[in-house]
């Protein structure tokens, strides 16, 4: 939780302190523009469980649509609707012949502050803000029977998560990303972005009577996008 609080405080500082100041000190008039686009790419995700479970990152896919509005020079905002696969892949240190991964598919709705710098041909940018998520799919892949567990040669291994039901389909968190944009003839542009998402909600129940005290997801996404300027 300390990591989450620090990340929230840092992003809040950027969004609510630095950005309004940046817009206020703009010295020249800037013609606003509106763009719409599509994006797609790869996700790498894990889940923070307590008690902990050995994991490696699970690879998935993401795709979506975006709306961008820029009102001031170097400053704007973005709203997206994305489908994203998150989850985790377990690591069996003492029984490497076994494998288990669980894939959770979400609809993500990010509301992002957009800061950019550069020329009319090339820009670097920083995006940050909150995300709302709703789960639309839950599946697992295992080479053993989760209802009749084999011997993992590990007396302290957690196994409750194999068939534990998701407590809430709703999730929320914050994300931040860096990227670059290549602009063609003012109307068309291509974007490459890397973004980190930190989930604040828990996938499983987290009351005193539940097994896991926390079960928040996190992910890294790498996407390629296309934007078309409407105005």
Residue, then its C-alpha position, 0 to 999 in steps of 0.5 A: x500500500x505504501x507504493x500505491x500511496x506514493x504513486x498516487x501522490x506523485x501523479x496527483x502532484x503532476x496533474x493538479x499542480x504542474x499542469x494547470x500552471x503550465x497552461x496558465x503560463x502559455x504565452x501564445x495562442x494555440x489553436x485547439x485540435x481534436x483527434x480520434x484513433x485506434x491502438x493495439x499491442x502487448x501486455x505483461x502483467x502480474x498480481x500482487x498477492x499476500x501471502x505471496x505466490x512465485x510468478x513470472x509475467x503473463x503476456x497478453x494483448x490489448x486493443x482499443x480506441x482513443x479520443x484526444x483533445x488539445x486546448x493549450x500548447x503542450x497540454x491536453x487530455x485523452x479518454x480511451x476505451x481498451x480491451x486488455x488481458x491481465x493476470x499472472x503466470x505462476x512459477x514452480x521452483x521445485x516442480x518445474x514440470x507444472x504450469x498454471x496461468x490465469x487470464x483476466x480480460x478487462x475493459x479499461x476506461x482511462x482518463x489521462x492528462x497528456x503532456x507533449x513536447x516537440x515539433x509539428x513532425x515529431x513529439x515526445x509525450x507523457x500520459x498519466x491519470x486514473x483508470x476504471x476497469x470492468x472484467x469481461x472474461x476469466x479463464x485459466x490454463x493448467x497442465x494439472x487438475x486444480x481440484x486434485x493437486x499434485x505434490x509441488x515439493x513445496x510445503x509453503x506454496x499457496x494453492x487457494x488462488x487456483x480456483x478462487x472466484x473473483x470477488x468483484x468485476x470492477x477494478x480501478x487504478x492509476x497509469x502513467x506512460x511515455x511515448x513518441x508521436x510521428x506526424x504525417x501531413x498534420x492530419x495523420x500520426x503514428x504513436x508508440x507508447x509504453x505504459x504502466x498500470x497499478x491496480x488499487x482494487x483487489x481481485x479476491x476478497x480481502x476482509x479479515x476472514x479471507x485468505x489473501x490480504x491483497x490481490x491487486x493487479x499491475x501491468x506494462x503495455x507496449x502499444x502502437x497507435x494511429x491518430x487522425x486529426x478531426x480539427 
